[in-house]
Amino acid sequence: MSARFVVIAVAGWLTTCHAALADPMTLDFSWGGAKGCVTLFPNPEFRLRNVPAGAKSLSLTLTQGVREMGGEELPIPSDGILPSGTFRTFGPCNPGVYRWTAQAKSATGEVLSEAHRARYYPSDELAEHQP
């Protein structure tokens, strides 16, 4: 084996390992100040971290158990912060666990990464076991 081939193979392996070891995308939000039981509920502020390179859009969906309450597909915010009131869904009404799912997508619509965050409404306590 030539030394050049070994160097190229090791460089390729390191690139692959680095991508696999990269921190996963995360999503966070707070129900603080949210007023539920409204038909068109303004989204809370979302904070995203470790959005994959090449992601062009973000699909956000609110669920309670198996019930989908709506969502929106938007451009990826450059600073990772999506302000509250950017879009609207059906709002939480009854106390319980509600979960937001974020999917970062490429320009062709391929899902590059997915993150979830569940919190109890209206207390804002994190749900240990996300439904």
Backbone as XML, in Angstrom:
<?xml version="1.0"?>
<chain id="A" units="angstrom">
  <residue number="1" name="MET">
    <atom name="N" x="0.833" y="-1.176" z="0.000"/>
    <atom name="CA" x="0.000" y="0.000" z="0.000"/>
    <atom name="C" x="0.879" y="1.241" z="0.000"/>
  </residue>
  <residue number="2" name="SER">
    <atom name="N" x="0.479" y="2.181" z="-0.766"/>
    <atom name="CA" x="1.276" y="3.401" z="-0.799"/>
    <atom name="C" x="0.930" y="4.275" z="0.406"/>
  </residue>
  <residue number="3" name="ALA">
    <atom name="N" x="1.875" y="5.086" z="0.798"/>
    <atom name="CA" x="1.666" y="5.990" z="1.936"/>
    <atom name="C" x="0.564" y="6.993" z="1.623"/>
  </residue>
  <residue number="4" name="ARG">
    <atom name="N" x="0.458" y="7.383" z="0.370"/>
    <atom name="CA" x="-0.571" y="8.350" z="-0.033"/>
    <atom name="C" x="-1.969" y="7.755" z="0.174"/>
  </residue>
  <residue number="5" name="PHE">
    <atom name="N" x="-2.154" y="6.512" z="-0.190"/>
    <atom name="CA" x="-3.441" y="5.845" z="-0.015"/>
    <atom name="C" x="-3.809" y="5.773" z="1.469"/>
  </residue>
  <residue number="6" name="VAL">
    <atom name="N" x="-2.842" y="5.439" z="2.312"/>
    <atom name="CA" x="-3.093" y="5.338" z="3.752"/>
    <atom name="C" x="-3.501" y="6.704" z="4.314"/>
  </residue>
  <residue number="7" name="VAL">
    <atom name="N" x="-2.820" y="7.755" z="3.907"/>
    <atom name="CA" x="-3.142" y="9.101" z="4.385"/>
    <atom name="C" x="-4.555" y="9.483" z="3.958"/>
  </residue>
  <residue number="8" name="ILE">
    <atom name="N" x="-4.905" y="9.203" z="2.712"/>
    <atom name="CA" x="-6.243" y="9.526" z="2.219"/>
    <atom name="C" x="-7.298" y="8.712" z="2.971"/>
  </residue>
  <residue number="9" name="ALA">
    <atom name="N" x="-7.030" y="7.436" z="3.200"/>
    <atom name="CA" x="-7.982" y="6.580" z="3.912"/>
    <atom name="C" x="-8.182" y="7.059" z="5.348"/>
  </residue>
  <residue number="10" name="VAL">
    <atom name="N" x="-7.109" y="7.410" z="6.028"/>
    <atom name="CA" x="-7.206" y="7.881" z="7.414"/>
    <atom name="C" x="-7.945" y="9.223" z="7.460"/>
  </residue>
  <residue number="11" name="ALA">
    <atom name="N" x="-7.663" y="10.114" z="6.523"/>
    <atom name="CA" x="-8.351" y="11.408" z="6.489"/>
    <atom name="C" x="-9.845" y="11.210" z="6.275"/>
  </residue>
  <residue number="12" name="GLY">
    <atom name="N" x="-10.214" y="10.323" z="5.384"/>
    <atom name="CA" x="-11.629" y="10.031" z="5.158"/>
    <atom name="C" x="-12.286" y="9.451" z="6.389"/>
  </residue>
  <residue number="13" name="TRP">
    <atom name="N" x="-11.594" y="8.562" z="7.067"/>
    <atom name="CA" x="-12.128" y="7.943" z="8.286"/>
    <atom name="C" x="-12.329" y="8.995" z="9.377"/>
  </residue>
  <residue number="14" name="LEU">
    <atom name="N" x="-11.356" y="9.889" z="9.543"/>
    <atom name="CA" x="-11.473" y="10.936" z="10.557"/>
    <atom name="C" x="-12.629" y="11.880" z="10.254"/>
  </residue>
  <residue number="15" name="THR">
    <atom name="N" x="-12.826" y="12.214" z="8.990"/>
    <atom name="CA" x="-13.937" y="13.086" z="8.611"/>
    <atom name="C" x="-15.265" y="12.430" z="8.945"/>
  </residue>
  <residue number="16" name="THR">
    <atom name="N" x="-15.391" y="11.151" z="8.637"/>
    <atom name="CA" x="-16.617" y="10.411" z="8.938"/>
    <atom name="C" x="-16.834" y="10.322" z="10.437"/>
  </residue>
  <residue number="17" name="CYS">
    <atom name="N" x="-15.813" y="10.018" z="11.184"/>
    <atom name="CA" x="-15.940" y="9.907" z="12.642"/>
    <atom name="C" x="-16.302" y="11.251" z="13.261"/>
  </residue>
  <residue number="18" name="HIS">
    <atom name="N" x="-15.702" y="12.324" z="12.773"/>
    <atom name="CA" x="-15.998" y="13.650" z="13.326"/>
    <atom name="C" x="-17.478" y="13.983" z="13.135"/>
  </residue>
  <residue number="19" name="ALA">
    <atom name="N" x="-18.016" y="13.694" z="11.966"/>
    <atom name="CA" x="-19.436" y="13.963" z="11.713"/>
    <atom name="C" x="-20.307" y="13.115" z="12.628"/>
  </residue>
  <residue number="20" name="ALA">
    <atom name="N" x="-19.922" y="11.868" z="12.847"/>
    <atom name="CA" x="-20.712" y="10.975" z="13.702"/>
    <atom name="C" x="-20.634" y="11.395" z="15.166"/>
  </residue>
  <residue number="21" name="LEU">
    <atom name="N" x="-19.520" y="12.023" z="15.557"/>
    <atom name="CA" x="-19.338" y="12.419" z="16.950"/>
    <atom name="C" x="-19.844" y="13.837" z="17.228"/>
  </residue>
  <residue number="22" name="ALA">
    <atom name="N" x="-20.270" y="14.544" z="16.205"/>
    <atom name="CA" x="-20.759" y="15.910" z="16.394"/>
    <atom name="C" x="-21.961" y="15.891" z="17.334"/>
  </residue>
  <residue number="23" name="ASP">
    <atom name="N" x="-22.099" y="16.957" z="18.097"/>
    <atom name="CA" x="-23.225" y="17.051" z="19.019"/>
    <atom name="C" x="-24.537" y="17.042" z="18.248"/>
  </residue>
  <residue number="24" name="PRO">
    <atom name="N" x="-25.540" y="16.352" z="18.762"/>
    <atom name="CA" x="-26.831" y="16.322" z="18.076"/>
    <atom name="C" x="-27.538" y="17.671" z="18.179"/>
  </residue>
  <residue number="25" name="MET">
    <atom name="N" x="-28.436" y="17.911" z="17.251"/>
    <atom name="CA" x="-29.229" y="19.128" z="17.284"/>
    <atom name="C" x="-30.131" y="19.083" z="18.514"/>
  </residue>
  <residue number="26" name="THR">
    <atom name="N" x="-30.301" y="20.225" z="19.168"/>
    <atom name="CA" x="-31.197" y="20.311" z="20.326"/>
    <atom name="C" x="-32.207" y="21.430" z="20.114"/>
  </residue>
  <residue number="27" name="LEU">
    <atom name="N" x="-33.318" y="21.297" z="20.817"/>
    <atom name="CA" x="-34.414" y="22.249" z="20.762"/>
    <atom name="C" x="-34.830" y="22.559" z="22.187"/>
  </residue>
  <residue number="28" name="ASP">
    <atom name="N" x="-35.054" y="23.828" z="22.484"/>
    <atom name="CA" x="-35.573" y="24.190" z="23.793"/>
    <atom name="C" x="-36.605" y="25.299" z="23.629"/>
  </residue>
  <residue number="29" name="PHE">
    <atom name="N" x="-37.525" y="25.357" z="24.584"/>
    <atom name="CA" x="-38.569" y="26.377" z="24.597"/>
    <atom name="C" x="-39.105" y="26.462" z="26.011"/>
  </residue>
  <residue number="30" name="SER">
    <atom name="N" x="-39.955" y="27.458" z="26.261"/>
    <atom name="CA" x="-40.601" y="27.618" z="27.555"/>
    <atom name="C" x="-42.052" y="28.008" z="27.326"/>
  </residue>
  <residue number="31" name="TRP">
    <atom name="N" x="-42.939" y="27.469" z="28.163"/>
    <atom name="CA" x="-44.347" y="27.884" z="28.101"/>
    <atom name="C" x="-44.561" y="29.209" z="28.822"/>
  </residue>
  <residue number="32" name="GLY">
    <atom name="N" x="-43.541" y="29.739" z="29.465"/>
    <atom name="CA" x="-43.665" y="30.974" z="30.240"/>
    <atom name="C" x="-44.426" y="32.060" z="29.498"/>
  </residue>
  <residue number="33" name="GLY">
    <atom name="N" x="-45.476" y="32.550" z="30.091"/>
    <atom name="CA" x="-46.275" y="33.611" z="29.498"/>
    <atom name="C" x="-47.272" y="33.146" z="28.451"/>
  </residue>
  <residue number="34" name="ALA">
    <atom name="N" x="-47.272" y="31.843" z="28.129"/>
    <atom name="CA" x="-48.201" y="31.336" z="27.112"/>
    <atom name="C" x="-49.622" y="31.301" z="27.655"/>
  </residue>
  <residue number="35" name="LYS">
    <atom name="N" x="-50.545" y="31.736" z="26.847"/>
    <atom name="CA" x="-51.958" y="31.695" z="27.205"/>
    <atom name="C" x="-52.616" y="30.652" z="26.311"/>
  </residue>
  <residue number="36" name="GLY">
    <atom name="N" x="-52.966" y="29.516" z="26.900"/>
    <atom name="CA" x="-53.551" y="28.418" z="26.149"/>
    <atom name="C" x="-55.027" y="28.621" z="25.886"/>
  </residue>
  <residue number="37" name="CYS">
    <atom name="N" x="-55.618" y="27.581" z="25.336"/>
    <atom name="CA" x="-57.053" y="27.561" z="25.029"/>
    <atom name="C" x="-57.443" y="28.648" z="24.031"/>
  </residue>
  <residue number="38" name="VAL">
    <atom name="N" x="-56.566" y="28.933" z="23.101"/>
    <atom name="CA" x="-56.896" y="29.839" z="22.010"/>
    <atom name="C" x="-56.754" y="29.053" z="20.712"/>
  </residue>
  <residue number="39" name="THR">
    <atom name="N" x="-57.608" y="29.348" z="19.763"/>
    <atom name="CA" x="-57.596" y="28.594" z="18.512"/>
    <atom name="C" x="-56.281" y="28.749" z="17.776"/>
  </residue>
  <residue number="40" name="LEU">
    <atom name="N" x="-55.796" y="29.952" z="17.640"/>
    <atom name="CA" x="-54.536" y="30.195" z="16.948"/>
    <atom name="C" x="-53.491" y="30.626" z="17.962"/>
  </residue>
  <residue number="41" name="PHE">
    <atom name="N" x="-52.781" y="29.634" z="18.472"/>
    <atom name="CA" x="-51.809" y="29.798" z="19.538"/>
    <atom name="C" x="-50.467" y="30.237" z="18.953"/>
  </residue>
  <residue number="42" name="PRO">
    <atom name="N" x="-49.907" y="31.381" z="19.395"/>
    <atom name="CA" x="-48.593" y="31.788" z="18.892"/>
    <atom name="C" x="-47.502" y="30.902" z="19.487"/>
  </residue>
  <residue number="43" name="ASN">
    <atom name="N" x="-46.580" y="30.485" z="18.636"/>
    <atom name="CA" x="-45.504" y="29.613" z="19.111"/>
    <atom name="C" x="-44.673" y="30.299" z="20.190"/>
  </residue>
  <residue number="44" name="PRO">
    <atom name="N" x="-44.113" y="29.508" z="21.117"/>
    <atom name="CA" x="-43.158" y="30.090" z="22.066"/>
    <atom name="C" x="-41.827" y="30.352" z="21.351"/>
  </residue>
  <residue number="45" name="GLU">
    <atom name="N" x="-40.918" y="31.043" z="22.000"/>
    <atom name="CA" x="-39.582" y="31.224" z="21.434"/>
    <atom name="C" x="-38.876" y="29.871" z="21.434"/>
  </residue>
  <residue number="46" name="PHE">
    <atom name="N" x="-38.237" y="29.535" z="20.330"/>
    <atom name="CA" x="-37.456" y="28.302" z="20.225"/>
    <atom name="C" x="-35.985" y="28.632" z="20.144"/>
  </residue>
  <residue number="47" name="ARG">
    <atom name="N" x="-35.185" y="27.807" z="20.796"/>
    <atom name="CA" x="-33.727" y="27.939" z="20.737"/>
    <atom name="C" x="-33.156" y="26.627" z="20.222"/>
  </residue>
  <residue number="48" name="LEU">
    <atom name="N" x="-32.462" y="26.716" z="19.091"/>
    <atom name="CA" x="-31.857" y="25.553" z="18.453"/>
    <atom name="C" x="-30.348" y="25.623" z="18.598"/>
  </residue>
  <residue number="49" name="ARG">
    <atom name="N" x="-29.752" y="24.470" z="18.804"/>
    <atom name="CA" x="-28.289" y="24.378" z="18.857"/>
    <atom name="C" x="-27.861" y="23.218" z="17.969"/>
  </residue>
  <residue number="50" name="ASN">
    <atom name="N" x="-26.673" y="23.358" z="17.413"/>
    <atom name="CA" x="-26.059" y="22.313" z="16.600"/>
    <atom name="C" x="-26.900" y="21.952" z="15.373"/>
  </residue>
  <residue number="51" name="VAL">
    <atom name="N" x="-27.461" y="22.969" z="14.737"/>
    <atom name="CA" x="-28.191" y="22.745" z="13.488"/>
    <atom name="C" x="-27.160" y="22.306" z="12.450"/>
  </residue>
  <residue number="52" name="PRO">
    <atom name="N" x="-27.420" y="21.206" z="11.731"/>
    <atom name="CA" x="-26.420" y="20.705" z="10.779"/>
    <atom name="C" x="-26.149" y="21.690" z="9.640"/>
  </residue>
  <residue number="53" name="ALA">
    <atom name="N" x="-24.901" y="21.691" z="9.209"/>
    <atom name="CA" x="-24.527" y="22.503" z="8.052"/>
    <atom name="C" x="-25.348" y="22.030" z="6.863"/>
  </residue>
  <residue number="54" name="GLY">
    <atom name="N" x="-25.761" y="22.934" z="6.039"/>
    <atom name="CA" x="-26.548" y="22.570" z="4.868"/>
    <atom name="C" x="-28.044" y="22.586" z="5.109"/>
  </residue>
  <residue number="55" name="ALA">
    <atom name="N" x="-28.471" y="22.779" z="6.361"/>
    <atom name="CA" x="-29.908" y="22.849" z="6.653"/>
    <atom name="C" x="-30.438" y="24.182" z="6.149"/>
  </residue>
  <residue number="56" name="LYS">
    <atom name="N" x="-31.541" y="24.125" z="5.426"/>
    <atom name="CA" x="-32.138" y="25.336" z="4.853"/>
    <atom name="C" x="-33.493" y="25.669" z="5.458"/>
  </residue>
  <residue number="57" name="SER">
    <atom name="N" x="-34.220" y="24.643" z="5.933"/>
    <atom name="CA" x="-35.535" y="24.906" z="6.511"/>
    <atom name="C" x="-35.721" y="24.107" z="7.788"/>
  </residue>
  <residue number="58" name="LEU">
    <atom name="N" x="-36.678" y="24.554" z="8.566"/>
    <atom name="CA" x="-36.973" y="23.943" z="9.853"/>
    <atom name="C" x="-38.468" y="23.648" z="9.901"/>
  </residue>
  <residue number="59" name="SER">
    <atom name="N" x="-38.801" y="22.404" z="10.149"/>
    <atom name="CA" x="-40.197" y="22.004" z="10.291"/>
    <atom name="C" x="-40.463" y="21.803" z="11.778"/>
  </residue>
  <residue number="60" name="LEU">
    <atom name="N" x="-41.423" y="22.539" z="12.326"/>
    <atom name="CA" x="-41.778" y="22.444" z="13.739"/>
    <atom name="C" x="-43.205" y="21.938" z="13.866"/>
  </residue>
  <residue number="61" name="THR">
    <atom name="N" x="-43.413" y="20.957" z="14.738"/>
    <atom name="CA" x="-44.731" y="20.353" z="14.930"/>
    <atom name="C" x="-45.005" y="20.200" z="16.413"/>
  </residue>
  <residue number="62" name="LEU">
    <atom name="N" x="-46.229" y="20.555" z="16.839"/>
    <atom name="CA" x="-46.668" y="20.400" z="18.222"/>
    <atom name="C" x="-47.597" y="19.194" z="18.312"/>
  </residue>
  <residue number="63" name="THR">
    <atom name="N" x="-47.342" y="18.323" z="19.292"/>
    <atom name="CA" x="-48.203" y="17.159" z="19.517"/>
    <atom name="C" x="-48.517" y="17.016" z="21.000"/>
  </residue>
  <residue number="64" name="GLN">
    <atom name="N" x="-49.633" y="16.366" z="21.274"/>
    <atom name="CA" x="-49.973" y="15.928" z="22.620"/>
    <atom name="C" x="-50.335" y="14.460" z="22.465"/>
  </residue>
  <residue number="65" name="GLY">
    <atom name="N" x="-49.443" y="13.592" z="22.926"/>
    <atom name="CA" x="-49.618" y="12.168" z="22.686"/>
    <atom name="C" x="-49.560" y="11.913" z="21.192"/>
  </residue>
  <residue number="66" name="VAL">
    <atom name="N" x="-50.595" y="11.256" z="20.645"/>
    <atom name="CA" x="-50.621" y="10.979" z="19.206"/>
    <atom name="C" x="-51.348" y="12.067" z="18.423"/>
  </residue>
  <residue number="67" name="ARG">
    <atom name="N" x="-51.893" y="13.035" z="19.116"/>
    <atom name="CA" x="-52.665" y="14.110" z="18.479"/>
    <atom name="C" x="-51.747" y="15.236" z="17.990"/>
  </residue>
  <residue number="68" name="GLU">
    <atom name="N" x="-51.734" y="15.461" z="16.672"/>
    <atom name="CA" x="-50.954" y="16.550" z="16.113"/>
    <atom name="C" x="-51.779" y="17.825" z="16.164"/>
  </residue>
  <residue number="69" name="MET">
    <atom name="N" x="-51.138" y="18.895" z="16.623"/>
    <atom name="CA" x="-51.846" y="20.152" z="16.814"/>
    <atom name="C" x="-51.425" y="21.227" z="15.823"/>
  </residue>
  <residue number="70" name="GLY">
    <atom name="N" x="-50.595" y="20.863" z="14.866"/>
    <atom name="CA" x="-50.187" y="21.801" z="13.834"/>
    <atom name="C" x="-48.702" y="22.067" z="13.851"/>
  </residue>
  <residue number="71" name="GLY">
    <atom name="N" x="-48.280" y="22.867" z="12.905"/>
    <atom name="CA" x="-46.868" y="23.194" z="12.797"/>
    <atom name="C" x="-46.626" y="24.079" z="11.600"/>
  </residue>
  <residue number="72" name="GLU">
    <atom name="N" x="-45.364" y="24.249" z="11.282"/>
    <atom name="CA" x="-44.991" y="25.153" z="10.201"/>
    <atom name="C" x="-43.597" y="24.784" z="9.720"/>
  </residue>
  <residue number="73" name="GLU">
    <atom name="N" x="-43.318" y="25.031" z="8.443"/>
    <atom name="CA" x="-41.963" y="24.897" z="7.906"/>
    <atom name="C" x="-41.461" y="26.295" z="7.576"/>
  </residue>
  <residue number="74" name="LEU">
    <atom name="N" x="-40.305" y="26.636" z="8.138"/>
    <atom name="CA" x="-39.758" y="27.995" z="8.053"/>
    <atom name="C" x="-38.277" y="27.950" z="7.703"/>
  </residue>
  <residue number="75" name="PRO">
    <atom name="N" x="-37.712" y="29.059" z="7.238"/>
    <atom name="CA" x="-36.262" y="29.115" z="7.035"/>
    <atom name="C" x="-35.538" y="28.960" z="8.375"/>
  </residue>
  <residue number="76" name="ILE">
    <atom name="N" x="-34.361" y="28.387" z="8.342"/>
    <atom name="CA" x="-33.542" y="28.233" z="9.556"/>
    <atom name="C" x="-33.123" y="29.624" z="10.035"/>
  </residue>
  <residue number="77" name="PRO">
    <atom name="N" x="-33.377" y="29.955" z="11.311"/>
    <atom name="CA" x="-32.911" y="31.261" z="11.815"/>
    <atom name="C" x="-31.385" y="31.253" z="11.937"/>
  </residue>
  <residue number="78" name="SER">
    <atom name="N" x="-30.746" y="32.295" z="11.467"/>
    <atom name="CA" x="-29.280" y="32.335" z="11.444"/>
    <atom name="C" x="-28.661" y="32.256" z="12.831"/>
  </residue>
  <residue number="79" name="ASP">
    <atom name="N" x="-29.347" y="32.780" z="13.841"/>
    <atom name="CA" x="-28.810" y="32.753" z="15.203"/>
    <atom name="C" x="-29.357" y="31.587" z="16.032"/>
  </residue>
  <residue number="80" name="GLY">
    <atom name="N" x="-30.182" y="30.727" z="15.416"/>
    <atom name="CA" x="-30.744" y="29.579" z="16.136"/>
    <atom name="C" x="-31.934" y="29.921" z="17.011"/>
  </residue>
  <residue number="81" name="ILE">
    <atom name="N" x="-32.386" y="31.172" z="16.977"/>
    <atom name="CA" x="-33.516" y="31.586" z="17.811"/>
    <atom name="C" x="-34.691" y="31.950" z="16.915"/>
  </residue>
  <residue number="82" name="LEU">
    <atom name="N" x="-35.802" y="31.267" z="17.126"/>
    <atom name="CA" x="-37.039" y="31.567" z="16.402"/>
    <atom name="C" x="-37.951" y="32.300" z="17.379"/>
  </residue>
  <residue number="83" name="PRO">
    <atom name="N" x="-38.234" y="33.577" z="17.127"/>
    <atom name="CA" x="-39.020" y="34.371" z="18.081"/>
    <atom name="C" x="-40.438" y="33.829" z="18.276"/>
  </residue>
  <residue number="84" name="SER">
    <atom name="N" x="-40.988" y="34.106" z="19.452"/>
    <atom name="CA" x="-42.372" y="33.706" z="19.703"/>
    <atom name="C" x="-43.285" y="34.485" z="18.761"/>
  </residue>
  <residue number="85" name="GLY">
    <atom name="N" x="-44.396" y="33.856" z="18.396"/>
    <atom name="CA" x="-45.365" y="34.486" z="17.521"/>
    <atom name="C" x="-45.019" y="34.439" z="16.046"/>
  </residue>
  <residue number="86" name="THR">
    <atom name="N" x="-43.972" y="33.696" z="15.670"/>
    <atom name="CA" x="-43.587" y="33.597" z="14.265"/>
    <atom name="C" x="-44.638" y="32.844" z="13.454"/>
  </residue>
  <residue number="87" name="PHE">
    <atom name="N" x="-45.274" y="31.852" z="14.084"/>
    <atom name="CA" x="-46.341" y="31.099" z="13.426"/>
    <atom name="C" x="-47.350" y="30.668" z="14.480"/>
  </residue>
  <residue number="88" name="ARG">
    <atom name="N" x="-48.440" y="30.055" z="14.062"/>
    <atom name="CA" x="-49.508" y="29.672" z="14.991"/>
    <atom name="C" x="-49.936" y="28.229" z="14.759"/>
  </residue>
  <residue number="89" name="THR">
    <atom name="N" x="-50.348" y="27.585" z="15.868"/>
    <atom name="CA" x="-50.880" y="26.219" z="15.843"/>
    <atom name="C" x="-52.129" y="26.208" z="16.712"/>
  </residue>
  <residue number="90" name="PHE">
    <atom name="N" x="-52.766" y="25.050" z="16.812"/>
    <atom name="CA" x="-53.786" y="24.886" z="17.835"/>
    <atom name="C" x="-53.043" y="24.890" z="19.157"/>
  </residue>
  <residue number="91" name="GLY">
    <atom name="N" x="-53.556" y="25.575" z="20.147"/>
    <atom name="CA" x="-52.835" y="25.755" z="21.396"/>
    <atom name="C" x="-53.133" y="24.704" z="22.432"/>
  </residue>
  <residue number="92" name="PRO">
    <atom name="N" x="-52.218" y="24.540" z="23.391"/>
    <atom name="CA" x="-52.502" y="23.664" z="24.517"/>
    <atom name="C" x="-53.642" y="24.258" z="25.332"/>
  </residue>
  <residue number="93" name="CYS">
    <atom name="N" x="-54.485" y="23.404" z="25.859"/>
    <atom name="CA" x="-55.617" y="23.876" z="26.651"/>
    <atom name="C" x="-55.623" y="23.144" z="27.990"/>
  </residue>
  <residue number="94" name="ASN">
    <atom name="N" x="-55.693" y="21.835" z="27.911"/>
    <atom name="CA" x="-55.722" y="21.030" z="29.131"/>
    <atom name="C" x="-54.315" y="20.824" z="29.664"/>
  </residue>
  <residue number="95" name="PRO">
    <atom name="N" x="-54.148" y="20.817" z="30.976"/>
    <atom name="CA" x="-52.834" y="20.506" z="31.531"/>
    <atom name="C" x="-52.377" y="19.135" z="31.035"/>
  </residue>
  <residue number="96" name="GLY">
    <atom name="N" x="-51.091" y="19.026" z="30.749"/>
    <atom name="CA" x="-50.535" y="17.760" z="30.279"/>
    <atom name="C" x="-49.196" y="17.968" z="29.603"/>
  </residue>
  <residue number="97" name="VAL">
    <atom name="N" x="-48.691" y="16.889" z="29.021"/>
    <atom name="CA" x="-47.405" y="16.934" z="28.336"/>
    <atom name="C" x="-47.645" y="17.241" z="26.860"/>
  </residue>
  <residue number="98" name="TYR">
    <atom name="N" x="-46.956" y="18.265" z="26.388"/>
    <atom name="CA" x="-46.996" y="18.650" z="24.982"/>
    <atom name="C" x="-45.564" y="18.609" z="24.463"/>
  </residue>
  <residue number="99" name="ARG">
    <atom name="N" x="-45.403" y="18.163" z="23.226"/>
    <atom name="CA" x="-44.058" y="18.001" z="22.675"/>
    <atom name="C" x="-43.916" y="18.726" z="21.346"/>
  </residue>
  <residue number="100" name="TRP">
    <atom name="N" x="-42.823" y="19.474" z="21.235"/>
    <atom name="CA" x="-42.438" y="20.079" z="19.966"/>
    <atom name="C" x="-41.381" y="19.207" z="19.316"/>
  </residue>
  <residue number="101" name="THR">
    <atom name="N" x="-41.507" y="19.002" z="18.016"/>
    <atom name="CA" x="-40.513" y="18.282" z="17.223"/>
    <atom name="C" x="-39.979" y="19.247" z="16.176"/>
  </residue>
  <residue number="102" name="ALA">
    <atom name="N" x="-38.672" y="19.299" z="16.050"/>
    <atom name="CA" x="-38.016" y="20.140" z="15.046"/>
    <atom name="C" x="-37.238" y="19.239" z="14.097"/>
  </residue>
  <residue number="103" name="GLN">
    <atom name="N" x="-37.438" y="19.425" z="12.808"/>
    <atom name="CA" x="-36.667" y="18.714" z="11.794"/>
    <atom name="C" x="-35.931" y="19.748" z="10.954"/>
  </residue>
  <residue number="104" name="ALA">
    <atom name="N" x="-34.605" y="19.611" z="10.891"/>
    <atom name="CA" x="-33.795" y="20.458" z="10.022"/>
    <atom name="C" x="-33.719" y="19.750" z="8.673"/>
  </residue>
  <residue number="105" name="LYS">
    <atom name="N" x="-34.051" y="20.496" z="7.600"/>
    <atom name="CA" x="-34.111" y="19.901" z="6.270"/>
    <atom name="C" x="-33.161" y="20.602" z="5.300"/>
  </residue>
  <residue number="106" name="SER">
    <atom name="N" x="-32.684" y="19.820" z="4.329"/>
    <atom name="CA" x="-31.839" y="20.366" z="3.269"/>
    <atom name="C" x="-32.712" y="21.108" z="2.256"/>
  </residue>
  <residue number="107" name="ALA">
    <atom name="N" x="-32.081" y="21.721" z="1.278"/>
    <atom name="CA" x="-32.809" y="22.437" z="0.227"/>
    <atom name="C" x="-33.717" y="21.494" z="-0.569"/>
  </residue>
  <residue number="108" name="THR">
    <atom name="N" x="-33.377" y="20.196" z="-0.588"/>
    <atom name="CA" x="-34.195" y="19.218" z="-1.319"/>
    <atom name="C" x="-35.259" y="18.568" z="-0.444"/>
  </residue>
  <residue number="109" name="GLY">
    <atom name="N" x="-35.319" y="18.962" z="0.834"/>
    <atom name="CA" x="-36.324" y="18.411" z="1.743"/>
    <atom name="C" x="-35.871" y="17.207" z="2.546"/>
  </residue>
  <residue number="110" name="GLU">
    <atom name="N" x="-34.617" y="16.798" z="2.383"/>
    <atom name="CA" x="-34.092" y="15.666" z="3.153"/>
    <atom name="C" x="-33.946" y="16.075" z="4.621"/>
  </residue>
  <residue number="111" name="VAL">
    <atom name="N" x="-34.425" y="15.220" z="5.537"/>
    <atom name="CA" x="-34.287" y="15.494" z="6.963"/>
    <atom name="C" x="-32.838" y="15.218" z="7.367"/>
  </residue>
  <residue number="112" name="LEU">
    <atom name="N" x="-32.154" y="16.259" z="7.825"/>
    <atom name="CA" x="-30.750" y="16.147" z="8.223"/>
    <atom name="C" x="-30.601" y="15.848" z="9.711"/>
  </residue>
  <residue number="113" name="SER">
    <atom name="N" x="-31.562" y="16.323" z="10.511"/>
    <atom name="CA" x="-31.507" y="16.109" z="11.950"/>
    <atom name="C" x="-32.896" y="16.350" z="12.529"/>
  </residue>
  <residue number="114" name="GLU">
    <atom name="N" x="-33.129" y="15.744" z="13.698"/>
    <atom name="CA" x="-34.414" y="15.908" z="14.371"/>
    <atom name="C" x="-34.167" y="16.060" z="15.865"/>
  </residue>
  <residue number="115" name="ALA">
    <atom name="N" x="-34.927" y="16.948" z="16.488"/>
    <atom name="CA" x="-34.821" y="17.168" z="17.933"/>
    <atom name="C" x="-36.228" y="17.269" z="18.513"/>
  </residue>
  <residue number="116" name="HIS">
    <atom name="N" x="-36.357" y="16.894" z="19.788"/>
    <atom name="CA" x="-37.647" y="16.921" z="20.479"/>
    <atom name="C" x="-37.466" y="17.584" z="21.839"/>
  </residue>
  <residue number="117" name="ARG">
    <atom name="N" x="-38.528" y="18.223" z="22.311"/>
    <atom name="CA" x="-38.546" y="18.730" z="23.681"/>
    <atom name="C" x="-39.993" y="18.683" z="24.146"/>
  </residue>
  <residue number="118" name="ALA">
    <atom name="N" x="-40.209" y="18.027" z="25.280"/>
    <atom name="CA" x="-41.552" y="17.933" z="25.862"/>
    <atom name="C" x="-41.556" y="18.623" z="27.220"/>
  </residue>
  <residue number="119" name="ARG">
    <atom name="N" x="-42.630" y="19.354" z="27.468"/>
    <atom name="CA" x="-42.818" y="20.031" z="28.746"/>
    <atom name="C" x="-44.278" y="19.897" z="29.170"/>
  </residue>
  <residue number="120" name="TYR">
    <atom name="N" x="-44.470" y="19.929" z="30.492"/>
    <atom name="CA" x="-45.832" y="19.940" z="31.030"/>
    <atom name="C" x="-46.401" y="21.341" z="30.845"/>
  </residue>
  <residue number="121" name="TYR">
    <atom name="N" x="-47.629" y="21.405" z="30.405"/>
    <atom name="CA" x="-48.311" y="22.688" z="30.294"/>
    <atom name="C" x="-49.343" y="22.747" z="31.402"/>
  </residue>
  <residue number="122" name="PRO">
    <atom name="N" x="-49.485" y="23.783" z="32.144"/>
    <atom name="CA" x="-48.830" y="25.080" z="32.026"/>
    <atom name="C" x="-47.617" y="25.247" z="32.943"/>
  </residue>
  <residue number="123" name="SER">
    <atom name="N" x="-47.178" y="24.206" z="33.646"/>
    <atom name="CA" x="-46.125" y="24.374" z="34.647"/>
    <atom name="C" x="-44.747" y="24.636" z="34.066"/>
  </residue>
  <residue number="124" name="ASP">
    <atom name="N" x="-44.493" y="24.220" z="32.824"/>
    <atom name="CA" x="-43.212" y="24.384" z="32.143"/>
    <atom name="C" x="-42.167" y="23.378" z="32.602"/>
  </residue>
  <residue number="125" name="GLU">
    <atom name="N" x="-42.526" y="22.435" z="33.444"/>
    <atom name="CA" x="-41.598" y="21.391" z="33.894"/>
    <atom name="C" x="-41.264" y="20.469" z="32.727"/>
  </residue>
  <residue number="126" name="LEU">
    <atom name="N" x="-39.970" y="20.096" z="32.629"/>
    <atom name="CA" x="-39.579" y="19.161" z="31.587"/>
    <atom name="C" x="-40.237" y="17.811" z="31.822"/>
  </residue>
  <residue number="127" name="ALA">
    <atom name="N" x="-40.669" y="17.163" z="30.755"/>
    <atom name="CA" x="-41.232" y="15.817" z="30.840"/>
    <atom name="C" x="-40.077" y="14.838" z="30.733"/>
  </residue>
  <residue number="128" name="GLU">
    <atom name="N" x="-39.919" y="13.956" z="31.733"/>
    <atom name="CA" x="-38.813" y="13.004" z="31.723"/>
    <atom name="C" x="-38.895" y="12.064" z="30.547"/>
  </residue>
  <residue number="129" name="HIS">
    <atom name="N" x="-40.049" y="11.508" z="30.329"/>
    <atom name="CA" x="-40.258" y="10.574" z="29.227"/>
    <atom name="C" x="-41.086" y="11.275" z="28.183"/>
  </residue>
  <residue number="130" name="GLN">
    <atom name="N" x="-40.430" y="11.683" z="27.128"/>
    <atom name="CA" x="-41.120" y="12.442" z="26.090"/>
    <atom name="C" x="-42.031" y="11.517" z="25.302"/>
  </residue>
  <residue number="131" name="PRO">
    <atom name="N" x="-43.328" y="11.841" z="25.230"/>
    <atom name="CA" x="-44.262" y="10.973" z="24.504"/>
    <atom name="C" x="-44.022" y="11.002" z="23.010"/>
  </residue>
</chain>
